[in-house]
Amino acid sequence: MYDIIIIGGGVAGLTAGLYAGRGGFKALIIEKMFTGGQAATTYEIDNYPGFDEGIGGPDLIMKMEKQARKFGAEIVYESVVDVDVEGIKKTVKTEKNIYQAKALILAMGANPRELGLDKERKLRGAGISYCATCDGAFFRDKTVAVVGGGDTAVEDALFLARFCPKVYLIHRRDSLRAVKVLQDAVLSNHKVKIIWDTTVEEILGEDTLKGIRIKNVKTGEVRQLDVEGLFIAVGVVPNSDIVKGKVETNQAGYIITDENMQTNKFGVFAAGDIREKPLRQIVTAAADGAIAAYAAERYINENRW
């Protein structure tokens, strides 16, 4: 029996493990692949406080993991197949074991929706990004493209236009889905060129992005765009399948919590990108993890385990 089980070893999960362990609670982090989540695949991070010259994603995660272990958090690498959030004891079943805890923190994260193209994963971090606010500054004075037509895509295009001379916004339809205020802003920005009715058909380059091949879905015309950065903003998918129907989620599948990371189930908390929230960044994931651990500790103490 653990005090707190944390599902997910990303930034939120590692921070929760750190705070729980440092608070004297027996904590277990269950991660199916490798710690760090999306942050571990980010080439360089320069917007996390305390690293004025930036830090590589794997290096930052290694430090976080080491710190969580230092304060007693256990980490196992197993795939969770089911959870039971009812009753006093919370049960987590993996492919290998069954674990129980007094409190449960859900920190499974979310993954960006991919285009599904060859070389997309290979060149992630080498010209391809799913987060303009994370990586945009690395493309200063370069020509880039954004794929998508919703709020995030338009916001990304406007953000990139601050320091890129030209930003292509590629959308498969003939009208944007973003809110009107964002549409007005992007349509009036001379640095942003919108390419309507178009999809990305091919990613060019071997070690780094050299360009993309695009296709007009109405005319069938195919042409090449010479860009050094491709920002994909076609949606994000929360990893919440194992708890759907067990805790409250919104229509997109993000777990709904209050400001203390509490879900609609007592003793069950959520933190990081899996949670319904306005900003998904490393710094907000860390904050969520700290709050979730603190709230879980209070829950355990107040219920006099």
Stockholm file with secondary structure:
# STOCKHOLM 1.0

chainA/1-305         MYDIIIIGGGVAGLTAGLYAGRGGFKALIIEKMFTGGQAATTYEIDNYPGFDEGIGGPDLIMKMEKQARKFGAEIVYESVVDVDVEGIKKTVKTEKNIYQAKALILAMGANPRELGLDKERKLRGAGISYCATCDGAFFRDKTVAVVGGGDTAVEDALFLARFCPKVYLIHRRDSLRAVKVLQDAVLSNHKVKIIWDTTVEEILGEDTLKGIRIKNVKTGEVRQLDVEGLFIAVGVVPNSDIVKGKVETNQAGYIITDENMQTNKFGVFAAGDIREKPLRQIVTAAADGAIAAYAAERYINENRW
#=GR chainA/1-305 SS CEEEEEECCSHHHHHHHHHHHHTTCCEEEEESSCTTGGGGGCSCBCSSTTCTTCBCHHHHHHHHHHHHHHTTCEEEECCEEEEECSSSSEEEEESSCEEEEEEEEECCCEEECCCCCTTTTTTBTTTEESCHHHHGGGGTTSCEEEECCSHHHHHHHHHHTTTCSCEEEECSSSSCCSCHHHHHHHHTCTTEEEECSEEEEEEECSSSCCEEEEEETTTCCEEEECCSEEEECSCEEECCGGGBTTBCBCTTSCBCCCTTCBCSSTTEEECGGGBCCSCCCHHHHHHHHHHHHHHHHHHHHHTTC
#=GC SS_cons         CEEEEEECCSHHHHHHHHHHHHTTCCEEEEESSCTTGGGGGCSCBCSSTTCTTCBCHHHHHHHHHHHHHHTTCEEEECCEEEEECSSSSEEEEESSCEEEEEEEEECCCEEECCCCCTTTTTTBTTTEESCHHHHGGGGTTSCEEEECCSHHHHHHHHHHTTTCSCEEEECSSSSCCSCHHHHHHHHTCTTEEEECSEEEEEEECSSSCCEEEEEETTTCCEEEECCSEEEECSCEEECCGGGBTTBCBCTTSCBCCCTTCBCSSTTEEECGGGBCCSCCCHHHHHHHHHHHHHHHHHHHHHTTC
//
